[in-house]
Amino acid sequence: MKKIIALLLAAALMVSCAPSASGVSKEHKINLSAKKMTLRAGIPKTIKVKNKPKGAKVSWTSSNKKVATVKGGTVTGIKQGRVTITCKVKYPKSGKKITKKLTAKVTVKKAKPVYPKHAAYGNGVGAKPGRVVWSHDPKSVSWNGKGYWWQPKHFDEKTILKMVRESIASLGGAKKAKSGWSKLFLAQNKRAGSGKTGYKKGQKIAIKANINGSGVFDDDDSGKTKMSYTNPVLLKCLLISLVKDAGVRPSDITVYDVSRLFPKYMIDMCSKGKLKGVKFVGRNNGMADKDQPINWSYQFKGAVNYLPTCVTKADYVINLANLKGHSYGITLCGKNHFGSFINGNEMRPPEGANLHQFLTMDEMGIYSPLVDLMANHQLGGKTVLYMLDAFICAPSEGDEITGSNSKWK
């Protein structure tokens, strides 16, 4: 009995002398949030370092970058296989540099298809059905972030014109812009049932620009705003290509946005010299075609909306939209047509039409007016070209463009 008591007292003394849990230094507890991980190719997952000491530097490596890569603890699967992710934690202690090496075993499975396999829906249209052309040239923009982003001096017109011409040629499957335009017009006419003919002199073209940031709050048409709108040099180059390459008379071209005001400087630079005769239609001079009300496929209360005469009298439409962030999600060329109709609300036609409500609900099964606009025979039905202006992009529709936030993310 005495021996048992003695042993118990010895154990009690040993426990009382042991350091408390809170006394254990953090570096002994350094570990990863996961030692094993399974993910699918293309889908990233993050591993974190737990109990990282103060002043520690962390570096990550993958044993096989063809299977999975790692950056800052974020592991991205590339293809099916197994890989070891190694994390080195370096930190100072008592004047010395300590290195802890931590590893995690990662299994990458095949990517799971988002959409089930199915036969193609509908029939492809265009000179090269499904073709999308991307043109990039760093020489096109030279802006240090000071002053207004839109000032023409920030853009190289010669470079941008070359980009436009090469894009039109490639989109039509041709070597030159002239042949590219010809093929685009021919494909459009076949689709519209107008026969096997291309562009004919005297036919009208309406270009839907996105002038959202100009004249948005008042009647200021100076264009002196940091908000986003169609790049003036890109618009000029598109017009030059239409006139010189496609053989369109300037007087047969109308650039429009009936919800905003075109900046005076833009009108001036895009309608003189070889472009003399090009027309601009904004909310100050847009005429509603009362014989062309827009019919919606969904019943809702709102003003009656009419297309402008520059659209209904046109033979072709070019949709020139801006690539930018948007608080309600991706709309690309679709929402550009929110400036394609006229109702009693001059400055806010979409609000007068009661349309914005359908773009702010983030759930499936909600009616989208963009489909009706794109499918309208006067708009989507006449469209020969969709073009996105991505030279300088705004992070959101209401943001001012600055040198720092305009950099592509």
Backbone hydrogen bonds, N-H to C=O, Kabsch-Sander energy under -0.5 kcal/mol:
donor,donor_aa,acceptor,acceptor_aa,energy
5,I,1,M,-2.3
6,A,2,K,-2.5
7,L,3,K,-2.4
8,L,4,I,-2.4
9,L,5,I,-2.6
10,A,6,A,-2.4
11,A,7,L,-2.5
12,A,8,L,-2.5
13,L,9,L,-2.4
14,M,10,A,-2.3
15,V,11,A,-2.4
16,S,12,A,-2.5
17,C,13,L,-1.6
18,A,14,M,-1.0
18,A,15,V,-0.5
23,G,20,S,-1.3
24,V,20,S,-0.5
24,V,21,A,-1.2
28,H,25,S,-1.4
29,K,26,K,-1.9
30,I,27,E,-0.6
31,N,50,K,-1.3
33,S,48,K,-2.4
37,M,105,K,-2.2
39,L,107,T,-2.3
41,A,109,K,-2.3
42,G,77,G,-2.9
43,I,40,R,-2.2
45,K,75,V,-2.4
47,I,73,G,-3.0
50,K,31,N,-3.3
50,K,48,K,-0.6
52,K,49,V,-0.5
56,A,53,P,-1.6
57,K,90,K,-3.0
59,S,88,K,-1.9
61,T,86,T,-2.2
63,S,84,T,-1.9
67,V,64,N,-1.5
68,A,64,N,-2.2
69,T,76,T,-2.2
71,K,74,T,-1.8
74,T,71,K,-2.0
75,V,45,K,-3.6
75,V,73,G,-0.7
76,T,69,T,-2.5
77,G,40,R,-0.5
77,G,43,I,-0.6
77,G,75,V,-0.5
78,I,67,V,-3.5
79,K,67,V,-1.4
81,G,108,V,-2.1
83,V,106,V,-2.4
85,I,83,V,-0.5
85,I,104,A,-2.9
86,T,61,T,-2.6
86,T,84,T,-0.6
87,C,102,L,-3.5
88,K,59,S,-2.5
89,V,87,C,-0.5
89,V,100,K,-2.9
90,K,57,K,-2.8
90,K,88,K,-0.6
91,Y,98,I,-2.4
93,K,96,K,-3.0
96,K,93,K,-2.1
98,I,91,Y,-3.2
98,I,96,K,-0.6
100,K,89,V,-2.7
102,L,87,C,-3.2
102,L,100,K,-0.6
104,A,85,I,-2.1
105,K,35,K,-3.1
106,V,83,V,-3.1
106,V,104,A,-0.5
107,T,37,M,-3.0
108,V,81,G,-3.3
108,V,106,V,-0.5
109,K,39,L,-2.9
109,K,107,T,-0.5
130,G,125,V,-0.6
131,R,128,K,-2.5
140,S,137,D,-2.3
141,V,138,P,-0.9
142,S,154,H,-3.0
151,Q,148,Y,-1.1
154,H,151,Q,-2.6
155,F,152,P,-1.9
156,D,140,S,-1.9
157,E,155,F,-0.9
160,I,156,D,-2.3
161,L,157,E,-2.6
162,K,158,K,-1.7
163,M,159,T,-2.1
164,V,160,I,-2.5
165,R,161,L,-2.5
166,E,162,K,-2.6
167,S,163,M,-2.1
168,I,164,V,-2.5
169,A,165,R,-2.3
170,S,166,E,-2.4
171,L,167,S,-2.6
172,G,168,I,-1.6
173,G,169,A,-0.5
173,G,170,S,-0.9
174,A,169,A,-3.4
180,G,176,K,-2.2
181,W,177,A,-3.1
182,S,178,K,-1.9
183,K,179,S,-2.2
184,L,180,G,-2.2
185,F,181,W,-2.7
186,L,182,S,-2.1
187,A,183,K,-2.5
188,Q,184,L,-2.1
189,N,185,F,-2.3
190,K,186,L,-2.1
191,R,187,A,-2.1
192,A,188,Q,-2.3
193,G,189,N,-0.5
193,G,190,K,-0.7
194,S,189,N,-3.3
195,G,189,N,-0.6
197,T,195,G,-1.5
203,Q,200,K,-2.1
205,I,252,D,-2.8
206,A,316,Y,-2.5
207,I,254,T,-3.2
208,K,206,A,-0.6
208,K,318,I,-2.7
209,A,207,I,-1.1
209,A,256,Y,-1.6
211,I,209,A,-0.7
213,G,228,S,-1.4
214,S,211,I,-1.9
215,G,213,G,-0.5
221,D,219,D,-0.6
225,T,223,G,-2.3
230,T,210,N,-1.7
235,L,231,N,-2.2
236,K,232,P,-2.0
237,C,233,V,-2.3
238,L,234,L,-2.4
239,L,235,L,-2.3
240,I,236,K,-2.4
241,S,237,C,-2.3
242,L,238,L,-2.1
243,V,239,L,-2.4
244,K,240,I,-3.3
245,D,241,S,-1.8
246,A,241,S,-1.8
248,V,242,L,-2.4
252,D,249,R,-2.1
253,I,250,P,-1.9
254,T,205,I,-2.5
255,V,279,K,-3.0
256,Y,207,I,-2.8
256,Y,254,T,-0.5
257,D,281,V,-2.3
258,V,339,G,-1.8
260,R,257,D,-1.4
261,L,214,S,-1.4
264,K,221,D,-2.7
267,I,263,P,-2.0
268,D,264,K,-2.4
269,M,265,Y,-2.4
270,C,266,M,-1.5
271,S,268,D,-1.0
275,L,272,K,-1.9
276,K,273,G,-1.7
277,G,271,S,-0.6
278,V,275,L,-2.0
279,K,253,I,-2.4
281,V,255,V,-2.7
283,R,260,R,-2.4
285,N,282,G,-0.9
286,G,282,G,-1.1
288,A,286,G,-0.5
289,D,307,L,-2.8
290,K,288,A,-1.1
292,Q,289,D,-2.5
294,I,305,N,-3.0
296,W,294,I,-0.6
300,F,298,Y,-0.5
303,A,352,G,-2.5
306,Y,342,I,-2.5
307,L,292,Q,-1.7
309,T,287,M,-2.5
311,V,308,P,-1.5
312,T,308,P,-1.9
313,K,309,T,-2.2
314,A,311,V,-1.0
315,D,204,K,-2.2
316,Y,204,K,-1.7
317,V,382,K,-2.0
318,I,206,A,-2.5
319,N,385,L,-2.6
320,L,208,K,-1.9
320,L,318,I,-0.9
321,A,319,N,-0.9
321,A,387,M,-2.5
323,L,389,D,-2.5
324,K,322,N,-0.7
325,G,394,A,-2.5
329,G,326,H,-1.6
334,G,331,T,-2.4
337,H,334,G,-1.4
338,F,335,K,-2.2
339,G,336,N,-1.3
340,S,337,H,-1.7
342,I,306,Y,-3.1
346,E,344,G,-1.0
351,E,348,R,-0.7
352,G,348,R,-2.1
353,A,349,P,-2.2
354,N,351,E,-0.5
355,L,350,P,-2.8
356,H,350,P,-0.6
358,F,355,L,-1.8
359,L,356,H,-1.7
360,T,356,H,-0.7
360,T,357,Q,-0.5
362,D,360,T,-0.7
363,E,361,M,-1.7
366,I,363,E,-0.7
371,V,368,S,-1.0
372,D,368,S,-0.8
373,L,369,P,-2.1
374,M,370,L,-2.6
375,A,371,V,-2.0
376,N,372,D,-0.9
379,L,376,N,-1.1
380,G,373,L,-1.0
381,G,376,N,-2.4
382,K,379,L,-1.2
383,T,379,L,-0.7
383,T,380,G,-0.8
384,V,317,V,-2.4
385,L,317,V,-0.9
387,M,319,N,-3.1
389,D,321,A,-3.1
389,D,387,M,-0.5
390,A,388,L,-0.8
393,C,406,S,-0.7
399,D,396,S,-1.1
401,I,226,K,-3.5
402,T,400,E,-0.5
403,G,145,G,-0.7
406,S,402,T,-1.2
407,K,404,S,-0.9
